[in-house]
Amino acid sequence: MPHPFEAREVSAWVEPARADRAMRILADPRLSPTRIGSDDARTRRQLAERFGAEPFDDLRRLAVATPSALWIDRGTPLGEPEREALASEDIAIIAGACTLPFLIAVPQCETAPSFRRMQTGRALLGVAEAFGRVDVFQAAVAVPNEHHLAEGLRVAAAAALAVLGPIDQVTAFGMREGTMTASVVGQRGLGTLAVGTGTDATSFTLVGDGGLATVASALVAWRRRDGSWVEETRLPTDGDEPSIETIIEAEKPTMRGRSALDDAHRRTRLRIAALSDTIRLSARTAHSESVEAMLRGFGVDPVDLSAIE
């Protein structure tokens, strides 16, 4: 394992719309970007010059040249040759906005930012464990712009699955002007998910046996039904930390003999991606849609993913 103060060598493939974000994340002193690629010549040149990195105009060649970790910050689907190249290389793949087909095609993919690495995510998991029955769960995630909507939706979906358990039926209320709202039915309760643009913040609310609890970007506030306080705590801000931690913690995958923990994490990522993709589908069809039907459509048995923790 690298020394804690040793910069982690990383390659990056960046969409033009995400160049400013990539510049901030890759500038972290814990990272050492040595190879940078993009479909856009200007973005490729700008980032390569900023970090003194080798430029690449082809994701497949970048994957082959990468020794350990490759961060892909793009939301567009992968082509078949790209999927084959990423799946065949023994490197850690860290993805920004990614979909169910991406995760199925690239088994060693780790998503970023990770809900469980966020301060608000860890706080929500702690509250939910002690809260008791949840009648209603609400998630509101605000992202800086429309290019991050998919990431915001994935955070909201991960939170809903962690609190409500497996989710099948979802109903989206449409997508317009950089917003997305949906209702979900989970094993342990009902939920509403809202994702929009304009800032960078998260807020989760639980109503049920435990009373009323709110976990937001800067605080945890939890009151019992009788009005007494259980907890009121300030949280440190996340910033870009979840993405950074994902990149730093990624290790070369052991393609022969994955651990039970690796398999559990992969099942969780597939569930989150399936829920996110089903919400998008419902927004397009204007009808309720089934997460299990989405999974079966890609040849995945929902029963195999039932354990999401």
VOLOZA-306085 format. One line per 10 residues: for each residue x, y, z of N, C-alpha, C, O. Coordinates in pm, whole numbers. Example, Ala and Ser with C-alpha at 12.3 -4.5 7.8 and 13.67 -1.06 7.14 Angstrom:
! residues 2
1319:-569:780:1230:-450:780:1320:-330:780:1424:-332:846 ~ 1285:-225:708:1367:-106:714:1290:3:787:1341:114:804
***
This chain:
! residues 309
83:-119:0:0:0:0:87:125:0:193:126:63 ~ 45:231:-69:123:355:-72:131:419:67:42:399:150 ~ 236:495:91:249:571:214:137:676:217:102:729:112 ~ 81:708:336:-29:805:344:2:941:281:-88:1009:233 ~ 131:979:282:167:1109:226:223:1099:84:269:1198:27 ~ 219:980:29:268:960:-107:156:985:-207:47:929:-194 ~ 182:1069:-307:80:1100:-407:47:975:-488:137:902:-530 ~ -83:951:-510:-127:835:-587:-127:869:-736:-193:964:-779 ~ -51:792:-814:-49:813:-958:-185:776:-1016:-241:672:-981 ~ -238:859:-1104:-369:836:-1159:-376:887:-1302:-313:987:-1336
-453:818:-1385:-486:866:-1519:-629:919:-1515:-707:881:-1428 ~ -664:1007:-1609:-799:1064:-1609:-848:1083:-1752:-774:1123:-1841 ~ -976:1052:-1771:-1045:1080:-1897:-1160:1174:-1863:-1245:1139:-1781 ~ -1165:1292:-1925:-1254:1398:-1879:-1338:1453:-1993:-1287:1481:-2102 ~ -1468:1469:-1968:-1557:1537:-2062:-1531:1687:-2057:-1496:1740:-1952 ~ -1546:1758:-2170:-1524:1904:-2171:-1608:1976:-2066:-1560:2070:-2002 ~ -1734:1935:-2049:-1823:2003:-1954:-1777:1987:-1809:-1819:2063:-1722 ~ -1688:1889:-1784:-1643:1862:-1648:-1498:1906:-1625:-1437:1869:-1525 ~ -1444:1984:-1717:-1302:2020:-1709:-1269:2100:-1583:-1168:2074:-1519 ~ -1353:2196:-1548:-1325:2278:-1429:-1325:2193:-1303:-1239:2209:-1216
-1423:2102:-1292:-1430:2014:-1176:-1308:1923:-1172:-1249:1903:-1067 ~ -1271:1869:-1287:-1154:1781:-1294:-1028:1855:-1252:-942:1799:-1185 ~ -1017:1982:-1291:-901:2063:-1255:-889:2074:-1103:-779:2063:-1049 ~ -1003:2096:-1035:-1000:2109:-889:-964:1977:-822:-882:1974:-731 ~ -1025:1868:-868:-1001:1739:-803:-859:1690:-826:-793:1645:-733 ~ -812:1698:-950:-679:1647:-982:-567:1732:-923:-453:1687:-914 ~ -600:1857:-881:-499:1943:-820:-470:1905:-675:-379:1959:-614 ~ -546:1812:-620:-522:1769:-482:-381:1713:-471:-341:1631:-554 ~ -303:1754:-371:-164:1708:-359:-149:1559:-337:-40:1504:-352 ~ -259:1491:-301:-252:1347:-281:-260:1270:-412:-245:1148:-414
-283:1342:-522:-292:1279:-653:-179:1326:-743:-134:1440:-733 ~ -135:1237:-830:-32:1271:-927:-81:1229:-1066:-57:1117:-1109 ~ -151:1321:-1137:-202:1288:-1271:-88:1278:-1372:-20:1378:-1398 ~ -65:1160:-1428:45:1141:-1522:-3:1125:-1666:75:1147:-1759 ~ -129:1088:-1685:-186:1071:-1819:-327:1126:-1817:-407:1091:-1730 ~ -358:1213:-1915:-491:1274:-1920:-543:1269:-2063:-471:1302:-2157 ~ -670:1228:-2078:-729:1220:-2210:-866:1285:-2215:-931:1304:-2112 ~ -909:1318:-2337:-1041:1376:-2359:-1073:1370:-2508:-983:1371:-2592 ~ -1203:1363:-2539:-1245:1372:-2679:-1220:1510:-2736:-1205:1527:-2857 ~ -1215:1611:-2647:-1201:1750:-2688:-1054:1793:-2683:-990:1780:-2579
-1003:1844:-2795:-860:1880:-2803:-824:1990:-2705:-718:1985:-2643 ~ -910:2090:-2690:-881:2202:-2600:-875:2155:-2455:-784:2192:-2380 ~ -972:2073:-2415:-973:2020:-2278:-851:1933:-2253:-788:1941:-2147 ~ -818:1850:-2351:-703:1761:-2339:-574:1843:-2322:-493:1813:-2235 ~ -558:1945:-2404:-437:2028:-2397:-431:2106:-2266:-325:2114:-2203 ~ -543:2163:-2225:-547:2244:-2103:-509:2163:-1980:-428:2207:-1899 ~ -567:2043:-1966:-539:1962:-1848:-398:1902:-1853:-329:1894:-1751 ~ -356:1860:-1970:-223:1800:-1982:-115:1903:-1949:-17:1871:-1881 ~ -132:2026:-1997:-34:2132:-1967:-37:2169:-1819:68:2194:-1760 ~ -157:2173:-1760:-169:2212:-1619:-94:2114:-1529:-31:2156:-1433
-101:1984:-1559:-42:1884:-1470:85:1822:-1526:142:1731:-1464 ~ 131:1869:-1641:250:1811:-1700:231:1664:-1733:322:1583:-1720 ~ 110:1630:-1777:73:1492:-1804:79:1460:-1952:75:1550:-2036 ~ 88:1332:-1984:87:1288:-2123:-57:1291:-2176:-146:1233:-2113 ~ -83:1357:-2290:-220:1365:-2342:-258:1242:-2424:-174:1182:-2492 ~ -388:1206:-2417:-442:1094:-2495:-574:1136:-2559:-655:1204:-2496 ~ -594:1095:-2684:-720:1125:-2752:-807:1000:-2769:-910:1005:-2836 ~ -767:888:-2708:-840:763:-2720:-845:694:-2584:-741:665:-2526 ~ -966:669:-2534:-983:609:-2402:-921:470:-2396:-868:430:-2293 ~ -928:395:-2507:-873:260:-2507:-722:261:-2489:-667:183:-2411
-654:351:-2561:-508:359:-2547:-470:408:-2407:-369:365:-2351 ~ -551:498:-2352:-524:548:-2217:-536:434:-2115:-455:425:-2023 ~ -635:347:-2131:-653:234:-2039:-533:140:-2046:-484:93:-1943 ~ -486:112:-2167:-373:21:-2183:-247:79:-2120:-165:5:-2065 ~ -230:213:-2129:-109:277:-2078:-114:304:-1928:-11:338:-1868 ~ -229:288:-1866:-246:319:-1723:-195:205:-1636:-237:90:-1656 ~ -107:233:-1540:-51:125:-1457:-139:83:-1340:-133:-32:-1297 ~ -221:175:-1285:-293:139:-1162:-438:186:-1160:-528:103:-1147 ~ -463:317:-1171:-599:369:-1154:-635:466:-1265:-556:552:-1303 ~ -757:451:-1316:-808:537:-1423:-941:597:-1380:-1037:525:-1355
-946:730:-1372:-1067:803:-1336:-1137:848:-1464:-1077:920:-1544 ~ -1262:805:-1485:-1339:841:-1603:-1449:936:-1559:-1546:892:-1497 ~ -1437:1063:-1591:-1537:1161:-1548:-1620:1202:-1669:-1599:1307:-1729 ~ -1715:1116:-1703:-1803:1145:-1815:-1935:1072:-1794:-1939:968:-1728 ~ -2042:1125:-1851:-2172:1066:-1835:-2222:992:-1957:-2323:922:-1949 ~ -2154:1005:-2070:-2201:942:-2193:-2169:793:-2192:-2073:751:-2128 ~ -2250:712:-2262:-2228:566:-2264:-2095:529:-2328:-2040:605:-2409 ~ -2045:413:-2291:-1923:360:-2351:-1956:282:-2478:-2060:216:-2486 ~ -1869:290:-2576:-1881:208:-2695:-1828:68:-2666:-1756:47:-2569 ~ -1864:-27:-2751:-1822:-165:-2730:-1669:-180:-2723:-1621:-249:-2633
-1592:-118:-2812:-1445:-130:-2802:-1391:-72:-2672:-1295:-125:-2616 ~ -1452:36:-2623:-1407:95:-2497:-1437:3:-2381:-1353:-15:-2293 ~ -1555:-56:-2379:-1591:-149:-2270:-1495:-267:-2268:-1451:-310:-2161 ~ -1463:-319:-2385:-1372:-433:-2391:-1234:-397:-2337:-1172:-475:-2265 ~ -1186:-277:-2373:-1053:-234:-2327:-1050:-216:-2176:-954:-257:-2110 ~ -1154:-155:-2120:-1157:-131:-1976:-1171:-261:-1899:-1110:-277:-1793 ~ -1251:-354:-1950:-1273:-481:-1880:-1150:-570:-1883:-1131:-651:-1792 ~ -1068:-557:-1986:-954:-647:-2002:-830:-600:-1928:-739:-679:-1903 ~ -823:-471:-1892:-706:-420:-1822:-718:-441:-1671:-823:-418:-1612 ~ -608:-485:-1610:-607:-510:-1465:-575:-382:-1391:-469:-369:-1329
-668:-287:-1399:-650:-158:-1333:-780:-124:-1259:-886:-179:-1287 ~ -769:-33:-1165:-887:16:-1094:-955:122:-1182:-892:216:-1228 ~ -1085:104:-1203:-1163:199:-1281:-1251:278:-1185:-1332:219:-1113 ~ -1237:409:-1184:-1320:495:-1099:-1404:581:-1191:-1351:655:-1274 ~ -1537:572:-1177:-1625:642:-1269:-1700:754:-1198:-1731:744:-1080 ~ -1727:860:-1274:-1815:966:-1226:-1958:918:-1245:-1996:816:-1188 ~ -2038:989:-1323:-2175:945:-1350:-2169:820:-1436:-2112:821:-1545 ~ -2228:711:-1386:-2226:588:-1465:-2360:516:-1452:-2435:538:-1357 ~ -2388:430:-1547:-2517:365:-1556:-2504:215:-1533:-2393:163:-1521 ~ -2618:147:-1526:-2617:3:-1506:-2538:-72:-1614:-2461:-161:-1580
-2555:-38:-1743:-2474:-107:-1845:-2324:-89:-1824:-2247:-182:-1849 ~ -2282:29:-1779:-2140:53:-1752:-2090:-41:-1643:-1986:-105:-1660 ~ -2163:-51:-1532:-2118:-134:-1421:-2118:-282:-1455:-2033:-358:-1408 ~ -2215:-324:-1539:-2218:-463:-1580:-2102:-496:-1673:-2043:-603:-1666 ~ -2070:-400:-1763:-1964:-422:-1861:-1825:-414:-1800:-1732:-479:-1848 ~ -1808:-334:-1694:-1676:-314:-1633:-1683:-358:-1487:-1711:-276:-1399 ~ -1657:-485:-1459:-1676:-539:-1324:-1594:-469:-1216:-1637:-461:-1101 ~ -1474:-418:-1252:-1388:-360:-1150:-1415:-212:-1127:-1334:-143:-1066 ~ -1529:-163:-1175:-1561:-20:-1163:-1599:18:-1020:-1677:-52:-955 ~ -1544:127:-973:-1580:187:-843:-1642:323:-873:-1585:401:-949
-1759:351:-814:-1826:478:-844:-1779:588:-750:-1742:562:-636 ~ -1781:710:-800:-1742:826:-721:-1829:944:-763:-1855:959:-883 ~ -1875:1028:-672:-1852:1014:-528:-1936:902:-468:-2041:867:-521 ~ -1890:847:-358:-1960:738:-293:-2044:792:-178:-1995:867:-95 ~ -2170:752:-174:-2261:796:-67:-2205:760:70:-2215:839:163 ~ -2146:642:82:-2095:597:212:-1966:666:252:-1922:650:366 ~ -1904:742:163:-1785:818:198:-1819:963:233:-1736:1035:288 ~ -1942:1005:202:-1983:1142:232:-2011:1156:381:-2059:1062:445 ~ -1982:1273:437:-2015:1298:577:-2163:1279:601:-2203:1217:700 ~ -2247:1332:512:-2391:1318:529:-2435:1172:514:-2527:1128:582
-2370:1098:425:-2404:958:408:-2375:877:532:-2460:799:577 ~ -2256:895:589:-2221:821:711:-2313:859:826:-2353:774:905 ~ -2345:990:836:-2435:1034:943:-2575:975:926:-2637:934:1024 ~ -2625:970:802:-2757:914:777:-2761:766:814:-2858:720:874 ~ -2659:691:779:-2655:549:811:-2659:528:962:-2725:436:1011 ~ -2588:613:1036:-2588:602:1181:-2725:631:1241:-2770:560:1330 ~ -2791:735:1192:-2924:771:1243:-3025:661:1207:-3103:619:1292 ~ -3022:615:1081:-3120:515:1036:-3110:386:1115:-3211:319:1139 ~ -2988:349:1157:-2969:226:1231:-3040:229:1366:-3087:126:1414 ~ -3047:348:1427:-3106:360:1561:-3247:419:1560:-3309:433:1665
-3299:453:1443:-3424:530:1432:-3549:446:1454:-3649:498:1503 ~ -3545:320:1420:-3666:238:1424:-3738:242:1290:-3679:277:1188 ~ -3867:207:1291:-3944:202:1167:-3951:340:1103:-3975:440:1170 ~ -3929:344:971:-3937:469:894:-4066:467:813:-4086:379:730 ~ -4153:565:838:-4276:575:760:-4252:650:628:-4300:609:522 ~ -4178:759:638:-4152:843:520:-4005:883:519:-3950:922:622 ~ -3943:873:403:-3805:919:385:-3801:1019:270:-3860:996:165 ~ -3732:1129:291:-3718:1231:187:-3571:1261:164:-3495:1280:259 ~ -3531:1265:38:-3394:1300:1:-3397:1417:-96:-3467:1413:-198 ~ -3323:1521:-65:-3309:1636:-154:-3160:1659:-179:-3084:1683:-85
-3121:1651:-304:-2980:1666:-340:-2967:1778:-442:-3029:1773:-548 ~ -2887:1878:-410:-2862:1989:-502:-2721:1978:-557:-2626:1954:-482 ~ -2706:1995:-687:-2576:1986:-754:-2547:2117:-826:-2639:2194:-855 ~ -2419:2143:-855:-2384:2273:-913:-2448:2302:-1048:-2487:2416:-1074 ~ -2460:2201:-1135:-2517:2225:-1269:-2572:2094:-1325:-2562:1989:-1262 ~ -2631:2102:-1445:-2699:1985:-1503:-2603:1871:-1534:-2645:1755:-1541 ~ -2474:1901:-1552:-2378:1795:-1581:-2359:1700:-1462:-2308:1589:-1479 ~ -2400:1743:-1341:-2385:1661:-1222:-2516:1599:-1176:-2521:1537:-1070 ~ -2623:1615:-1254:-2752:1561:-1213:-2747:1410:-1191:-2805:1360:-1095 ~ -2679:1339:-1280:-2672:1193:-1267:-2603:1153:-1137:-2643:1055:-1073
-2499:1227:-1098:-2430:1196:-973:-2520:1225:-854:-2522:1149:-758 ~ -2595:1336:-861:-2688:1369:-754:-2797:1264:-740:-2837:1228:-629 ~ -2846:1216:-854:-2949:1112:-851:-2895:985:-788:-2966:918:-713 ~ -2770:950:-817:-2712:829:-761:-2697:841:-609:-2718:743:-537 ~ -2662:960:-558:-2652:981:-413:-2790:964:-348:-2802:899:-244 ~ -2893:1024:-410:-3029:1013:-356:-3076:867:-358:-3138:821:-263 ~ -3045:795:-466:-3084:655:-477:-3013:569:-373:-3075:482:-312 ~ -2885:594:-351:-2810:518:-251:-2867:541:-112:-2878:447:-33 ~ -2903:665:-82:-2961:696:49:-3095:625:67:-3121:569:173 ~ -3180:627:-37:-3310:563:-28:-3297:413:-6:-3370:356:75
-3205:348:-76:-3184:205:-59:-3132:171:80:-3171:71:140 ~ -3044:257:133:-2987:232:265:-3094:243:373:-3089:169:472 ~ -3189:335:357:-3291:357:459:-3413:268:440:-3466:213:536 ~ -3458:253:314:-3585:186:285:-3570:39:246:-3669:-33:237 ~ -3448:-6:223:-3428:-142:177:-3454:-154:28:-3465:-53:-40 ~ -3464:-277:-23:-3486:-297:-167:-3608:-220:-218:-3712:-216:-152 ~ -3594:-160:-335:-3699:-79:-397:-3730:-137:-534:-3638:-168:-611 ~ -3857:-151:-566:-3896:-198:-699:-3971:-89:-776:-3922:-41:-878 ~ -4089:-49:-728:-4171:46:-801:-4126:190:-779:-4108:234:-665 ~ -4109:264:-889:-4075:406:-881:-4164:483:-978:-4204:432:-1083
-4195:606:-940:-4273:694:-1027:-4204:829:-1031:-4198:899:-929 ~ -4152:867:-1146:-4086:996:-1162:-4188:1099:-1208:-4280:1067:-1284 ~ -4171:1222:-1162:-4263:1329:-1198:-4209:1414:-1311:-4257:1525:-1336 ~ -4109:1360:-1381:-4058:1431:-1497:-3926:1501:-1471:-3882:1515:-1357 ~ -3863:1543:-1581:-3737:1617:-1575:-3755:1746:-1652:-3795:1744:-1769 ~ -3725:1858:-1589:-3732:1985:-1659:-3647:2089:-1587:-3640:2092:-1464 ~ -3583:2172:-1665:-3504:2284:-1613:-3408:2239:-1502:-3397:2305:-1399 ~ -3342:2127:-1526:-3239:2083:-1431:-3293:2026:-1302:-3226:2036:-1199 ~ -3413:1966:-1303:-3467:1905:-1182:-3522:1766:-1213:-3557:1736:-1327 ~ -3529:1683:-1110:-3585:1549:-1122:-3645:1512:-987:-3579:1526:-884
-3770:1464:-989:-3838:1426:-865:-3907:1292:-886:-3963:1266:-992 ~ -3902:1206:-784:-3963:1073:-797:-4010:1024:-661:-3956:1062:-558 ~ -4113:938:-663:-4155:867:-543:-4113:721:-556:-4112:666:-666 ~ -4078:659:-445:-4032:520:-446:-4101:443:-335:-4138:500:-232 ~ -4119:313:-357:-4178:224:-256:-4073:122:-217:-4033:38:-298 ~ -4028:130:-91:-3927:38:-43:-3984:-67:50:-4100:-58:90 ~ -3903:-164:85:-3947:-270:176:-3980:-215:313:-4067:-270:382 ~ -3913:-106:354:-3930:-55:490:-4001:80:495:-4004:143:601 ~ -4057:128:383:-4128:254:388:-4135:322:252:-4090:268:151 ~ -4194:442:252:-4211:520:131:-4108:632:127:-4058:677:230
-4076:677:5:-3977:783:-6:-4002:874:-123:-4067:835:-221 ~ -3951:996:-114:-3950:1090:-226:-3806:1135:-246:-3735:1164:-149 ~ -3764:1142:-370:-3629:1184:-405:-3638:1306:-496:-3712:1306:-593 ~ -3564:1409:-464:-3561:1531:-545:-3417:1570:-571:-3336:1579:-479 ~ -3385:1592:-698:-3250:1633:-737:-3263:1757:-824:-3343:1759:-918 ~ -3185:1859:-795:-3192:1982:-872:-3058:2052:-876:-2963:2009:-812 ~ -3051:2160:-952:-2926:2235:-969:-2932:2368:-895:-3039:2414:-856 ~ -2815:2428:-878:-2809:2561:-822:-2709:2577:-710:-2663:2688:-684 ~ -2675:2469:-642:-2579:2476:-532:-2515:2338:-516:-2520:2257:-608 ~ -2454:2312:-402:-2393:2182:-377:-2426:2142:-233:-2352:2178:-141
-2536:2069:-215:-2581:2037:-80:-2671:1914:-82:-2727:1879:-185 ~ -2683:1848:34:-2772:1734:48:-2853:1749:176:-2809:1812:272 ~ -2974:1691:176:-3058:1692:294:-3145:1567:293:-3211:1537:194 ~ -3143:1493:404:-3223:1371:419:-3312:1385:542:-3267:1433:646 ~ -3437:1343:530:-3532:1351:641:-3600:1217:662:-3644:1153:567 ~ -3609:1174:790:-3678:1051:827:-3792:1085:922:-3774:1162:1015 ~ -3909:1028:898:-4025:1042:985:-4073:902:1020:-4093:819:931 ~ -4092:875:1151:-4137:741:1189:-4130:720:1338:-4151:813:1416 ~ -4099:597:1380:-4095:564:1522:-3998:652:1598:-4022:686:1714 ~ -3889:688:1535:-3788:768:1603:-3822:915:1614:-3748:990:1676
-3933:958:1554:-3970:1099:1557:-3940:1164:1423:-3989:1118:1319 ~ -3861:1270:1424:-3822:1343:1304:-3672:1368:1307:-3621:1428:1401 ~ -3602:1321:1205:-3457:1341:1197:-3421:1399:1063:-3469:1355:959 ~ -3335:1499:1066:-3285:1562:944:-3133:1556:942:-3067:1597:1037 ~ -3079:1504:834:-2934:1501:814:-2906:1586:692:-2945:1550:581 ~ -2839:1699:710:-2811:1792:602:-2661:1808:584:-2581:1746:656 ~ -2623:1891:488:-2482:1905:454:-2399:1956:572:-2278:1929:577 ~ -2460:2028:666:-2382:2086:775:-2426:2041:913:-2362:2078:1012 ~ -2534:1962:924:-2582:1930:1058:-2665:1803:1062:-2713:1755:959 ~ -2681:1750:1183:-2776:1643:1213:-2869:1694:1323:-2822:1737:1428
-2999:1689:1298:-3098:1733:1398:-3204:1624:1410:-3270:1589:1313 ~ -3220:1570:1532:-3310:1456:1553:-3391:1479:1681:-3335:1494:1789 ~ -3524:1481:1664:-3614:1496:1779:-3706:1375:1789:-3754:1322:1689 ~ -3730:1330:1913:-3825:1223:1937:-3967:1276:1916:-3988:1396:1896 ~ -4064:1185:1920:-4203:1225:1902:-4252:1316:2014:-4342:1397:1992 ~ -4192:1304:2133:-4234:1390:2245:-4168:1527:2242:-4190:1609:2332 ~ -4087:1553:2139:-4023:1683:2123:-3885:1694:2183:-3817:1794:2161 ~ -3840:1593:2257:-3707:1598:2318:-3599:1572:2212:-3621:1498:2116 ~ -3483:1634:2233:-3373:1619:2138:-3297:1489:2162:-3265:1455:2276 ~ -3268:1417:2053:-3179:1302:2059:-3038:1346:2022:-2940:1306:2085
-3028:1429:1919:-2897:1471:1869:-2909:1601:1792:-3007:1624:1721 ~ -2809:1684:1807:-2794:1804:1723:-2644:1827:1707:-2577:1871:1800 ~ -2594:1795:1589:-2450:1791:1566:-2414:1866:1438:-2485:1857:1338 ~ -2304:1940:1442:-2251:2004:1322:-2163:1905:1247:-2085:1832:1308 ~ -2176:1903:1113:-2093:1815:1030:-1990:1896:952:-2020:2007:908 ~ -1869:1842:935:-1774:1908:845:-1823:1900:701:-1894:1807:665 ~ -1785:1996:620:-1830:1998:481:-1755:1893:400:-1642:1857:433 ~ -1820:1844:294:-1760:1740:210:-1667:1796:104:-1556:1746:86 ~ -1712:1900:33:-1636:1951:-80:-1618:1841:-183:-1712:1767:-212 ~ -1498:1829:-240:-1469:1725:-338:-1413:1599:-275:-1369:1508:-345
-1414:1592:-141:-1349:1483:-71:-1397:1344:-112:-1313:1255:-127 ~ -1529:1320:-130:-1570:1185:-168:-1503:1135:-295:-1464:1018:-302 ~ -1489:1221:-396:-1423:1180:-520:-1276:1151:-496:-1222:1052:-546 ~ -1211:1237:-419:-1070:1219:-389:-1047:1087:-316:-958:1010:-352 ~ -1128:1060:-213:-1110:938:-136:-1131:814:-223:-1061:714:-206 ~ -1226:820:-314:-1249:706:-402:-1126:677:-486:-1086:561:-502 ~ -1066:782:-539:-947:765:-623:-829:713:-541:-757:623:-585 ~ -810:770:-423:-696:731:-340:-709:586:-291:-611:512:-288 ~ -831:548:-254:-850:416:-195:-853:304:-299:-839:187:-264 ~ -873:339:-426:-883:235:-529:-752:159:-539:-644:217:-538
-764:29:-550:-647:-57:-564:-664:-146:-686:-775:-161:-739 ~ -555:-204:-730:-565:-299:-840:-662:-410:-804:-649:-471:-697 ~ -758:-439:-889:-852:-546:-857:-785:-683:-865:-698:-705:-948 ~ -827:-773:-778:-779:-912:-788:-884:-989:-866:-983:-1036:-809 ~ -863:-1002:-995:-963:-1061:-1082:-987:-1208:-1046:-1095:-1261:-1075 ~ -888:-1275:-983:-905:-1414:-943:-926:-1417:-791:-832:-1397:-715 ~ -1048:-1442:-750:-1074:-1455:-607:-1113:-1324:-542:-1042:-1277:-453 ~ -1223:-1264:-584:-1273:-1142:-521:-1329:-1177:-384:-1385:-1286:-364 ~ -1315:-1085:-289:-1363:-1111:-154:-1514:-1094:-147:-1576:-1036:-236 ~ -1574:-1147:-39:-1718:-1132:-19:-1755:-985:-6:-1862:-945:-50
-1666:-905:54:-1692:-762:68:-1696:-694:-68:-1782:-610:-92 ~ -1603:-730:-157:-1603:-676:-293:-1734:-708:-364:-1794:-621:-428 ~ -1779:-832:-351:-1903:-873:-416:-2022:-798:-359:-2113:-760:-434 ~ -2024:-776:-228:-2133:-702:-166:-2136:-558:-216:-2242:-503:-245 ~ -2019:-497:-226:-2011:-359:-276:-2058:-352:-421:-2126:-258:-461 ~ -2020:-452:-500:-2063:-453:-640:-2215:-467:-651:-2277:-399:-732 ~ -2274:-553:-569:-2420:-565:-570:-2486:-433:-532:-2587:-395:-591 ~ -2428:-366:-436:-2483:-236:-394:-2478:-136:-509:-2575:-65:-534 ~ -2364:-130:-578:-2350:-35:-689:-2449:-66:-800:-2505:25:-861 ~ -2471:-195:-828:-2566:-233:-932:-2708:-194:-893:-2785:-147:-977
-2745:-213:-766:-2877:-172:-719:-2898:-21:-733:-3003:25:-778 ~ -2796:54:-695:-2806:200:-703:-2821:244:-848:-2906:328:-880 ~ -2739:187:-936:-2746:224:-1078:-2880:183:-1138:-2937:258:-1218 ~ -2931:65:-1099:-3060:20:-1152:-3172:112:-1108:-3260:145:-1188 ~ -3171:153:-982:-3274:246:-933:-3265:379:-1005:-3368:435:-1045 ~ -3144:431:-1022:-3127:559:-1092:-3175:550:-1236:-3245:639:-1284 ~ -3138:442:-1306:-3179:426:-1446:-3330:408:-1458:-3390:454:-1555 ~ -3392:341:-1360:-3536:321:-1364:-3610:453:-1343:-3714:476:-1405 ~ -3558:538:-1256:-3617:671:-1237:-3610:751:-1366:-3706:819:-1403 ~ -3495:744:-1434:-3484:816:-1562:-3584:761:-1663:-3646:837:-1737
-3599:628:-1666:-3695:567:-1757:-3837:613:-1726:-3913:646:-1818 ~ -3874:617:-1600:-4007:662:-1560:-4030:807:-1600:-4142:844:-1638 ~ -3925:889:-1592:-3939:1029:-1633:-3967:1039:-1782:-4039:1129:-1826 ~ -3910:946:-1860:-3933:950:-2005:-4069:893:-2043:-4135:945:-2134 ~ -4113:788:-1975:-4239:723:-2012:-4361:785:-1946:-4473:765:-1992 ~ -4339:861:-1837:-4450:921:-1760:-4537:812:-1697:-4656:835:-1673 ~ -4480:695:-1669:-4549:586:-1602:-4460:531:-1491:-4339:551:-1491 ~ -4523:460:-1396:-4445:389:-1294:-4364:279:-1362:-4411:217:-1457 ~ -4242:257:-1313:-4155:155:-1372:-4098:66:-1262:-4096:104:-1145 ~ -4052:-52:-1303:-4003:-152:-1209:-3851:-164:-1216:-3794:-183:-1324
-3786:-154:-1100:-3642:-172:-1093:-3606:-316:-1127:-3507:-342:-1195 ~ -3687:-411:-1078:-3658:-551:-1106:-3667:-582:-1255:-3587:-660:-1308 ~ -3764:-519:-1324:-3774:-539:-1469:-3653:-481:-1540:-3605:-538:-1638 ~ -3602:-367:-1490:-3481:-308:-1546:-3364:-404:-1533:-3289:-425:-1629 ~ -3347:-463:-1415:-3237:-557:-1394:-3249:-679:-1483:-3152:-722:-1545 ~ -3369:-735:-1491:-3388:-853:-1575:-3360:-822:-1721:-3312:-908:-1795 ~ -3390:-699:-1763:-3364:-659:-1901:-3217:-665:-1936:-3181:-677:-2053 ~ -3130:-655:-1835:-2986:-664:-1857:-2930:-799:-1814:-2809:-816:-1799 ~ -3021:-896:-1793:-2977:-1030:-1759:-2930:-1047:-1617:-2854:-1140:-1588 ~ -2973:-959:-1526:-2934:-967:-1385:-3055:-1013:-1303:-3163:-955:-1314
-3036:-1115:-1221:-3143:-1166:-1136:-3154:-1077:-1012:-3059:-1069:-934 ~ -3270:-1008:-991:-3285:-920:-874:-3263:-992:-742:-3218:-930:-645 ~ -3294:-1121:-737:-3276:-1197:-613:-3128:-1201:-573:-3095:-1198:-455 ~ -3040:-1207:-672:-2896:-1211:-645:-2847:-1080:-583:-2741:-1077:-521 ~ -2923:-973:-600:-2882:-843:-548:-2961:-803:-424:-2957:-687:-383 ~ -3033:-897:-365:-3125:-862:-256:-3052:-811:-133:-3106:-729:-59 ~ -2929:-859:-110:-2852:-812:6:-2772:-692:-36:-2668:-707:-101 ~ -2817:-570:-1:-2750:-449:-48:-2656:-389:56:-2580:-297:26 ~ -2660:-441:176:-2572:-381:278:-2431:-436:262:-2341:-399:337
***
